[in-house]
Amino acid sequence: METIYSFVAPPGGTYPAAGLVISPSGVIYGTASAGGATVGCGYFNCGAVYELTRPASPGVAWTETTLYSFKNSGDGAQPSTRLASGAGGTLYGWAGGAAFELTPPASPGGVWAETTIYIFKGPPSDGGTPVGGLALGGNGSLYGATGGGGTYNQGTVFELAPPSSPGAAWTLTVIYSFRGDGDGIYPSAGVVVGHNGTIYGTTNQGGSLGLGTVFALEFVGGAWEEQVLASLGGDLFSPDGLALGHNAVLYGQTDQCSIFKAAPPGAAGGAWAVQSLYGGAGGTYCRQASVAVSGTGAIYWTSSTGGTSTACGVSTGCGTLDELMPPTSPGGKWKFVVLHNFTGQDGDGYQPNGGLVVTKSGDVYGTTYYGGRNFFGTVFKFTP
């Protein structure tokens, strides 16, 4: 485990509550829920979007650049979810009820341009502010979920479509309102978009057992159709987001850190198969859909509590980085390993909150909300 960056006091970003995105060239982008140059949003300012650039030689520090400081004046504030990366390196996200677009400069060293593309109005018109991050579709639209609002005030999935001409307004459409009649209610995380444009997500409650669902939305015949892929139960309840693996297999976690797999049917019309891969551990808590899948099929996630260390001053533990290795033969058991127990000591972070990202080379990157050299949180890297 390596702490590659410890956040400093404002005007830099502080307290990163979300995961990261990494460009093809290896540049890291993320949001900080506090810090930045704008005061007026609490003691540590209104938050920022930051960039981390890899050093030219090993052993040298990564370079942090604040790309945008939120002003809390129509542009939102205190972002807490992962960015989405689009064409040309454009970044998308939301903060404090405002969705934004951050466009890179035309030449290196220039200023990034921030545009507020939509301000959420609240129930019932658009469902209110999203839960989790925004997902970018192949058509250039952004997709997300809200925990409430909609026709039945039990949550929505929405599409935020770009304008047909530069400078025009983006258009938000609620493409599904959860009803609570077995279809699930109250999403607590964002959605993922499959290769064929199908939208996948979870609801925290509802389904046939009332303990949450995995759902899909597919565009058929000019309209979106919702299907409950699985109603969860047993040690799988209150799911909190998904990651897309190979062959349209979905992997998810619950807020109690149980890990599950949802595999599509082998034949048309068949049922999705849900398998519990790991039952969680007492005293652990997972946030922000941290699960990520590597090219080898290994599953990684963080727990914000639990672990063997309380050196950070948290009696329930400082958090862990965990791994599930797939079985070596079909039907075998997945192998659970704690890769790192966070301590908050000697530059280590603690209480990881955001999602993870795995590079093509297999390196795992993530953030901790607290800790590091300056106590304002960290970005870490784990190399298997």
N, C-alpha and C positions, 0 to 999 in steps of 0.2 A: 504494500500500500504506500502510495506517495501523495503527499499534499503538494499539489502543483501551484496553488495560489491561496493566500490568506487575505481576505478582504480587509481593507483599511477604513479609517473613519471618513465621513463625507468630506469633500464632494464625490468621492468614489462610492460605488454601490456597497450596501451592507445587508446582511441577513438574507441570503438567497433562499427562497422558499420553493424554487422550481428546479426542474432538470435542465438539461442542456441540449443544444443542437450543434453539430459539428459539420463544417463545410468540407467539400472534397479536398481542399488544400490543408485541412487540419486546424483551421481557425475555429475557436469555440465561441458560441454566443449564448447569452443567458439573461435572465432578469433578476434584479435584486429588489426585495420588497421594501427596502428602506434605503437611505443614503441618497446620492445624487446631489445636485446643486440647489434644489428648491426646498426652502423651509416651509412650514405651515401644515405638515402632515404628521405631527408628532415630533418627538425628540430627535429622531434620526432621519428627517426629511422624507420626500415623496417617492423615492425609488428611482431606478434607472435600468437601462439596457446596457450591457457591457460586452466587451470583446476581449478574448484572451488569445495572444499570439505566441506560438511556440518559439523558444529560443533558438538561435542559429547554431549553438553548440551545447552539448550535454553539460548539466550542472549549473547553467545560467538560468536566472529567473524568467518565468513567463511574463509577458508585457500585458498589462490591463489598460484598456481604453474605455472610457464612458462614452457610449455612442449617443445616448439621449437621457436627459433628466426630466422626469415627469413634472408637470407644473400644477396639476390639480386644477386646471382651468379649461375644462372641456376636453382634455386629453387623457383624463383618468389619473390614477395614482396607485402606488403600492402594489405593483404586479406580483402575482404569486403562482403563475402557471407558465409552462414551457412555451417557447416560441415555436412557430412553424416557419420553415424556410421554403421560399418559392423561387420562381425564375429570376435569374440574374442576381441571386443573393438577397433578394428582398425578404424582410422578416415581417411576420404577422403575429399579433397577440392581442390580449385585452388586459385592461387594468382599470379597476374602479368603475366598471360599467361602460367603458369605452373600448371599442375595438380599434386597433391602430395598424398602420402600415409604415415600415421603416425602410427607406430606399437608400442603397449605398451611393456614395458620391461617384461622379463620372471619372474622377482621377484620384489616385492614392493620396491620402492625407486630407481630402475634402471633408465636408460636413454631411453627415447622414440627414436625410429629410424625413421628418415625421408627419404623417397625415392621419387624422382621426377619420376612420371610414364609417363608423356607426356608433351611435350612443343608444344603449339599451334603455327601453322605456319602462319595463316592468310589466307584470301580469295585468290583463290577459293578452295584451297586444303582441308581445314578442317573447314572453316567458320570463323576462328578467335577465339578470346577469348569468353568464355561463358558469358551469362547474367543470373544472379541468381545462385543459388547453384546447386550442382550435386545431382542426386537422384540414390539410389542404388536399382538395380533390384534383383529379386529372384535368378537370374542366376549368380550373382556376378559382373555383368557389371554395369558401371556408365553411366547415361543418363543425357543429358543437352541440352541446346539450345544456339544458337548464334544469335545476333541481325542483322548480315549481313553475307555476304559470301554465299557459295553454288553455285549451277549451275547458278542461276539467280540473285545472289548477293542481295537476299532479306531475308536471314536468313536460319538457318538450325536447325534440331534436330540430335544429334549424339549419338552413342554408343561407349563407351570406354571399351573394353573387356579385362579381365585379361589374363595373359599368361597361357599356358597349363602346363608349367613347371616353377619352381621357378627361378627367375633371368632373365627370358626372357622378351621381351618388351611387353607392353600393345599395343593393336591395336585399333585405332580410325576409325570408319566408319560413314560417313554421311548417316543416314538412311532416311532423307527426306530434300529436298531443296524446300523452299516455292517459288511459281511461281508468285503470284500476280494476278491470274485469278479467284479470288473468294475464294481462299484457305487461305487467310490471308498473311500478310507480317510483318516482323520485330518483332520477339518475344522480349519482354523486361523483361522476368522473366524465371526462370527455369521450369522444368516439374515435375509432380508427376507420380508415377507408381502405378497402381491399383493392386488389389489382383490377378487378372488374367493375369498380365503382360502388360496390355494395358497402353500406355503412354498418359497422358493428359497434355494440356498446353494452353497458350493463345498467340495471336499475338496482338501487339499494334495497328496495322492498318490492312486494307484489309477486306475481307469478302464482302458480297453483298452490304453493306452500307458504306464500307470504314472506319468503326470505330472500327474494331477489331473483333476477333473471339475467340471461344473456340473450340479446335480441339482434336482429338484422333488419335493415331497411333496404329494399331493392326497388329500383326505378323500373316499373313494368307498365307498358301501355300508356305512357304519359303521366303516370301517378306513382307516388311512393307507397309501397306495401310493406307493412311490418309483420315480422314473424318472430315468435318466441322460440329461440333455439333450445333453451334449457331453462327449467325452473330449478333453482338451487335449493339444497337442504343438507341435513347432516352437519358436518363440520364446515360446509361451504355455505355461508350466509353473509349478507351485506357485501356483495362484490364491489370492488372499487377500481374498475378499469381493466383494459385488455391490451395485449401486445399481439401482433400478427406474426406467426411463424411460417414455416414452409408449408406448401400445399394447402393454404387457407386454414391451417390449424390455428386456433386461438388459445392464448395462455392468459390467465388472469390471477388476481389475488383478491383476498378479502381484507377488511380492515383489521382482522385478527391474524393476518399474515399466512393464512392458508393459501396454497397454490393449486390451481386446477388447469386442466386441459380440456378444450372442447373441439372435437374433431368432426368434420363434415361427414355425412353419410356416404357409404361406398356406392350407392345406387340412388337414382332419382326417386324422390318421395320418401326416402328413409329418414330415420331420426338421427340427430346429432348425438354423439357419444361424449358424455362428460365424465372425466376421471379425476379424482382427487389425488394429487401427486405428493402433497405435503400438508400435514394437519396443523401447522403452526406450533408455537411454543407459548407457554403461559407467561404473561407479563409483557408480551410484545405487541406492538401496534404499528401498522403500516399506513402510509399516507400517500396521496397523489399518484397512485398507479405507478409504482416504481419498477414494476417487472419489465425486463428486457430479455430478448432471446439472441444468442450468438449464432454464427454460421454453423457451428458444430452441434447446435441443438441444446446447449447449456442454457439454463434459466438463471438470471441474476435478479436480485431485489434487495432493498434495504428495509430494516425495521428501525423506527425512530426511537424505540425503547428496547429494553432487553439487552442481552449480552452479559459478559462476565465482569465488566468494569462499571463502577459507580464513581470513578475518580472525577467526573465532570460535576458531581454534586447532585445528580438525579438518582434517587433511591431505586427506581425501577430499571436502571441501566441506561447507558449512553448510546445504545443502538448498535446495529451490526450490518455488515455486508454479507449476503448469503448467496449460495449457489446450489442448484440442483443439476446433477449430471445425469443424462439419459442412460437407460440401461444398455448394457453391451449386447443383449440379445432380446428379441421380441418377447414382451410379457414380463420382463425382468423388473426389478425394483429400481426406482430412481434414487440416487445417492445425494444426501443432504450434507453440505459442508458450510460451516461458518468461516468465511474468508478473512474477516477482520472484525475485531471488537473495538469500536470507537472508544476513546478515553478522554478526549479534550485536553490531553497533556502533551507537552513538547511539540506543539504545532499541529497535533492531530485535531480534527474536528469532532463534533458530536451532534446527535439528533439529526440524522439525514432525513430530509422531508420530501425531496423532489424525485422525479423519475431518473432512471439510468439510461445511458446510451452505450452501445457496444459497437466498436469500429470493425471494419473488415479484417483487421489484423488480430481482433479478439480482445483488445484493451477495453476496460470498463471505466467510464467516467461518470461522476455524480457530484452532488453538492451536500454539504452539511449546513444547517441553519446557524449553528453556534460553533465556537471553538476557533482553532487556528492561532496564529501568532498574535492576533489582535482581538480575538474573541468575536469578531463580526462574521464568522462563517468561512467556509473553505470550498475549493474545488479539488477533488481528489481523482486519482488514477490508480487502477489496479490492473496489473499485467499477470495473466494466469501463468 
